[in-house]
Amino acid sequence: MRKRWQRAFVVLALACLTLAACGSRPLIRSVEVRPDVISPNADGEDDVAEITYALSDPAIVSIYLVDADGNRHVFRDQRRRSQGEHTAYLSGVIDHRLLPDGAYNLVLEAEGWDGRTERRERPITLVDGDKQPMEIQGLSISPTVFTPNRDGIADRVTISYNLSKEAARVEVYVLGEDGAKYPVAEDAIREAGSAGAHEHDYDAGIDLGATPPPDGVYTVVVEAEDYVGNQDRAEGQLTIEDGGVPRVEIVNAAAVFDPLIVQLGETLTFTCTVRNIGTVPVRTKGPEPGTEYTSLDNFNTLEEYEEPGIFRVGLDYEGNSAGRTYPFRWQLGYDGELTVLDTPIGPQTYLMPGQTVTVVGHLRITEKTVTVEPYFWVGLIHESVWIIQDRIEATPISIGF
């Protein structure tokens, strides 16, 4: 029993000695600032000060600068740091802005695990700092309501702004309410980061066939940082409506031609079925199915001119000399089958999601063809974008002349 008490006394004595030793040694062992005069102007010389410090025990550390007027500029605020040596680098930029030239007092405060606090101060001076702030000026978003669905109406957004000076980093993105970030493509008119006017063309990815962000209200964000570390941020609002990738097909990639033998001056007819298999309406225009063209006609002579974003079924043939592919084109369905929607350019006609229509086209052959048995075929065209289905049901038609 006596030996047990002796051991307990020794352990207690050692613990007391340890606590006494911890309490007597300084929490902050050292603080150094090198150099103590910096010139933050991105010339590569004395742009940054190295702050080194050592802790005897783990602590909560704050570092801040105090200017001649007594204002505090927080560099590090209550950061957990382990026992040992640490390094921080100060460029003179606090809260994304470079401090003015002048003499400052750098203060390092530490609070230990036992509640004791210590403070060390070192002088630091800023000279010849970059005087020009980094500014993003005149952010413009047009249009502010955006319908990325490839119908040729409000499918793109122009994001423009001016940089007051050359930037080391520029980031432009669309920010969702859920925090999701959608990057905006590179500048269309000037090298990224250069001073002056910039313009970005945002299509929400639909040009690449990607699904755009969900409908909703978004924030357009432009961030820029210069070579010293000055930063600026500009924001604007953008609303996405009716977004999605249009998906249309000629059902079964099939069409029927009739008759297969046509005398000069007679009419060739085709029939096909078209379905909107996507989630967004697709825009279409005349002439209506059932309209008859002659060999000398085309959609321009019928004053049904090509429009970016329009979907139509076209007819083409071997030896076509019209100077354009699919010179004969028809609307996806009759007017009475389709839905008229209000748009920024006025009422437009749409084939709605899930809707199926029949397209019938007539061509009266009034001119001799290159061969007596040329191939005819139909195609599904997304005008000024691409031919979705090409050379459907290529069929030889005997022309009598």
Secondary structure, DSSP 8 states (H G I E B T S, - for coil): -HHHHHHHHHHHHHHHHHHHHHHHS-SEEEEEEESSEE--SSSSSS--EEEEEEESS-EEEEEEEE-TT--EEEEEEEEEE-SEEEEEEE-SEETTEE--SEEEEEEEEEEETTS-EEEEEEEEEE-S---S---EEEEEEE-SEE--SSSSSS--EEEEEEESS--SEEEEEEE-TTS-EEE---BSSS-TT-SEEEEEEE-TTGGGT-----SEEEEEEEEEE-SSS-EEEEEEEEEE-S-----EEEGGG--EEE-SEEETT-EEEEEEEEEE-SSS-EEE-SS-TT-EEETT--TTTTT----TT-EEEEEEETT--SSSS--EEE-SS-GGGSEEE--TTS-EEEE-TT-EEEEEEEEE--S--SSSS-EEEEEEEETTTEEEEEEEEEEE-EEE-
